[in-house]
Amino acid sequence: MERPQYHLNDIVELKKPHPCGSKVWIITRTGIDFALKCRGCNHRIMLTRKDFERSVKRVIIEETPS
């Protein structure tokens, strides 16, 4: 099965909410690690690719790469 492709500025929904109540995040870095920014409070986190792919529920808005 092919892995989904994630790009910078994609907006994703995670399974568990952030303490601020938002489940929506923006991808700000991709690679082995992912950097995410919360849409509710602008808090930034880093996740390994494995943890990120396990916690993504769906891609809300997919940014097309240039």
C-alpha positions as CSV (number, residue, x, y, z in Angstrom):
1,M,0.0,0.0,0.0
2,E,1.3,3.4,-1.0
3,R,2.0,6.0,1.8
4,P,0.0,9.2,1.5
5,Q,2.1,12.2,0.5
6,Y,2.2,15.2,2.9
7,H,3.4,18.7,1.8
8,L,4.2,22.0,3.5
9,N,1.1,24.0,4.4
10,D,-1.2,21.0,4.3
11,I,-3.9,21.3,6.9
12,V,-4.5,18.1,8.8
13,E,-6.9,16.9,11.5
14,L,-5.3,14.7,14.3
15,K,-7.1,12.1,16.3
16,K,-6.6,13.7,19.7
17,P,-7.3,17.3,20.4
18,H,-4.6,19.7,21.6
19,P,-5.2,21.1,25.2
20,C,-6.6,24.3,23.6
21,G,-9.4,22.2,22.1
22,S,-8.3,22.3,18.4
23,K,-7.6,19.2,16.4
24,V,-6.5,21.1,13.3
25,W,-2.8,21.6,12.5
26,I,-0.7,23.1,9.7
27,I,2.4,21.1,8.5
28,T,5.4,23.5,8.6
29,R,8.2,20.9,8.0
30,T,8.3,17.5,6.4
31,G,10.9,14.8,6.2
32,I,11.9,12.2,8.8
33,D,10.3,14.5,11.3
34,F,7.2,16.6,11.0
35,A,6.7,20.1,12.5
36,L,3.1,21.1,13.1
37,K,1.5,24.4,14.2
38,C,-1.8,24.3,16.0
39,R,-4.5,26.4,14.3
40,G,-6.1,27.2,17.7
41,C,-3.2,28.6,19.7
42,N,-0.2,28.6,17.3
43,H,1.8,26.2,19.5
44,R,4.4,24.3,17.6
45,I,5.3,20.6,18.0
46,M,7.7,18.1,16.3
47,L,6.7,14.5,15.7
48,T,8.5,11.6,14.1
49,R,7.1,10.4,10.8
50,K,5.8,7.2,12.4
51,D,4.0,9.1,15.2
52,F,2.6,11.7,12.7
53,E,1.2,9.1,10.3
54,R,-0.3,7.2,13.2
55,S,-2.0,10.3,14.6
56,V,-3.4,11.9,11.4
57,K,-7.1,11.4,11.0
58,R,-7.5,13.1,7.6
59,V,-6.1,15.9,5.4
60,I,-8.5,18.8,5.3
61,I,-6.8,21.0,2.7
62,E,-4.0,19.7,0.6
63,E,-1.5,22.2,-0.7
64,T,-0.2,21.4,-4.2
65,P,3.6,21.5,-4.4
66,S,5.0,24.1,-6.9
